[in-house]
């Protein structure tokens, strides 16, 4: 493994980890989404540096090949890889703001409103609302989501039309915290171990 690759990969890992603290609705949904997007980019660059550092190395190249295989087969690693591609090359959002309740306040004098939103029921029977919008904005004073949170969404690779659902498993274990922040923490833990393994491989200039 090339020494410079370890240094550069560590830099991107540090940048990716720093984004986890920014994944908070206290800064707003837009800042949360941007932090997730930056995390995906830095995680992808981590892999790129590792790949470049392993090329031409008898021990490192097959080792990285195993890591690429694991990224293809592990639900969490595969998801963040394809979410980054979707974010980089597509137009779809890779997270969604949602809530458990929706309230609409009518403007003064309004007698009728037309609003739209997406609704889903989870496996516990709870109703979730997302993407509320008013078709009659002059009649609506406010549309507000309650119990707000940011959720991962299905991402689609536009080149091959393959879709990937948010991960439920990682390294054959259920993911307890399936929020973007929870998934990012697990990914960072994996990448740290990967960097430690790489640092023990024979060095090459």
C-alpha positions in Angstrom: 0.0 0.0 0.0 1.3 3.4 -0.9 2.0 5.5 2.1 0.6 8.7 0.5 -2.7 6.9 -0.1 -3.1 6.1 3.6 -2.5 9.8 4.4 -5.0 11.0 1.9 -7.6 8.4 2.8 -7.3 9.4 6.5 -8.0 13.0 5.5 -11.2 12.1 3.7 -12.2 9.9 6.6 -11.8 12.8 9.0 -13.9 15.0 6.8 -16.6 12.4 6.5 -16.8 11.9 10.2 -17.0 15.6 10.8 -20.3 15.7 8.9 -22.1 13.5 11.4 -22.3 16.3 13.9 -23.9 18.5 11.3 -26.7 16.0 10.7 -29.1 17.7 13.0 -32.5 19.3 12.4 -31.5 22.2 14.7 -29.7 23.6 11.7 -32.6 22.9 9.4 -33.4 20.2 6.9 -31.3 21.8 4.1 -28.1 21.8 6.3 -28.8 18.2 7.3 -29.2 17.2 3.7 -26.0 19.0 2.7 -24.1 17.2 5.5 -25.3 13.8 4.3 -24.3 14.7 0.8 -20.9 15.8 1.8 -20.5 12.6 3.9 -21.3 10.5 0.9 -18.7 12.3 -1.2 -15.9 12.1 1.3 -16.6 8.3 1.9 -16.4 7.8 -1.9 -13.1 9.7 -2.0 -11.8 7.5 0.8 -12.4 4.4 -1.4 -10.8 6.1 -4.4 -7.6 6.9 -2.5 -7.4 3.3 -1.2 -7.9 2.0 -4.7 -5.1 4.1 -6.1 -2.8 3.3 -3.3 -3.3 -0.5 -3.8 -2.6 -0.6 -7.5 0.5 -2.5 -8.4 1.0 -3.8 -4.9 1.0 -7.6 -4.7 -0.6 -7.7 -1.3 -2.7 -4.6 -1.3 -4.4 -5.0 -4.7 -6.2 -8.3 -3.8 -7.0 -7.0 -0.4 -8.7 -4.0 -1.9 -10.5 -6.3 -4.3 -12.0 -8.1 -1.3 -13.1 -4.7 0.1 -14.8 -3.8 -3.2 -16.6 -7.1 -3.1 -17.8 -6.4 0.4 -19.0 -3.0 -0.7 -21.1 -4.6 -3.4 -22.6 -7.2 -1.2 -23.1 -5.4 2.2 -26.4 -3.5 2.2 -25.1 -0.5 4.1 -21.9 -0.1 2.1 -23.7 -0.7 -1.2 -26.3 1.8 -0.3 -24.0 4.7 0.5 -22.0 3.9 -2.6 -25.1 4.1 -4.9 -26.6 7.1 -2.9 -23.4 9.0 -3.7 -23.7 8.1 -7.4 -27.4 9.2 -7.4 -26.5 12.4 -5.6 -23.6 13.2 -7.9 -25.0 12.2 -11.3 -28.8 12.4 -10.8 -31.5 14.9 -9.9 -33.3 13.0 -7.1 -32.9 13.9 -3.5 -31.2 11.2 -1.4 -33.0 12.1 1.9 -36.5 13.3 2.7 -37.9 15.4 5.5 -40.9 13.8 7.1 -43.1 13.9 10.2 -45.8 12.1 12.1 -48.4 14.9 11.9 -49.3 17.6 9.5 -51.2 20.8 10.3 -52.6 23.4 7.9 -53.7 26.9 8.9 -56.0 28.6 6.5 -55.5 32.2 5.5 -58.0 34.8 6.7 -61.1 34.7 4.6 -60.2 31.4 2.9 -63.0 28.9 2.7 -61.4 26.1 0.7 -57.9 24.7 0.3 -56.2 22.0 -1.9 -53.1 20.4 -0.5 -51.0 17.4 -1.4 -48.6 15.2 0.5 -47.2 11.7 0.6 -48.3 9.3 3.3 -47.0 6.0 4.4 -47.7 3.5 7.2 -44.7 1.8 8.8 -44.5 -1.7 10.1 -45.7 -0.5 13.5 -48.8 1.0 12.1 -47.6 4.6 12.5 -48.6 7.1 9.8 -45.8 9.3 8.3 -46.3 12.5 6.2 -43.7 13.9 3.8 -43.4 16.6 1.2 -46.6 18.7 2.0 -47.5 21.2 -0.6 -50.4 23.7 -1.2 -52.2 23.7 -4.5 -54.0 27.0 -3.4 -51.2 29.0 -1.7 -53.3 32.1 -1.4 -55.7 30.2 0.9 -53.0 28.7 3.1 -51.2 30.6 5.9 -48.9 27.7 7.0 -48.3 24.0 6.4 -46.3 22.5 9.2 -44.9 19.1 9.9 -44.7 17.9 13.5 -42.2 15.4 14.9 -39.9 16.2 12.1 -37.0 13.9 11.0 -34.8 13.2 8.1 -35.1 9.7 6.5 -33.1 7.9 3.9 -35.0 7.1 0.6 -34.7 4.6 -2.1 -32.0 5.7 -4.6 -31.8 4.8 -8.3 -28.7 4.5 -10.4 -29.8 6.4 -13.5 -27.2 4.6 -15.7 -28.4 1.1 -15.0 -31.9 1.8 -13.6 -31.1 -0.2 -10.5 -32.7 0.9 -7.2 -31.4 0.5 -3.7 -33.5 0.7 -0.5 -32.2 2.2 2.7 -30.2 -0.5 4.5 -31.6 -2.6 7.3 -28.5 -4.8 7.8 -24.7 -4.3 8.1 -22.1 -7.0 8.4 -25.0 -9.5 9.0 -26.4 -7.6 11.9 -29.6 -5.5 12.0 -29.2 -1.7 11.9 -30.8 -0.3 15.1 -30.5 3.4 14.2 -31.6 3.6 10.5 -31.4 7.4 10.3 -28.8 9.0 8.0 -26.7 9.9 11.1 -26.9 6.3 12.5 -26.0 4.8 9.1 -23.1 7.3 8.8 -21.7 6.3 12.2 -21.7 2.6 11.2 -20.0 3.4 7.9 -17.3 5.5 9.7 -16.6 2.6 12.1 -16.1 0.3 9.1 -13.9 2.7 7.2 -11.7 3.2 10.3 -11.2 -0.5 10.6 -10.4 -0.6 6.9 -7.8 2.1 7.3 -6.2 0.2 10.2 -6.0 -3.0 8.1 -4.5 -1.0 5.2 -1.8 0.5 7.5 -0.6 -3.0 8.3 -0.1 -4.0 4.7 3.4 -3.9 3.2 4.3 -0.3 2.2 5.3 0.8 -1.3 6.7 4.1 -2.4 
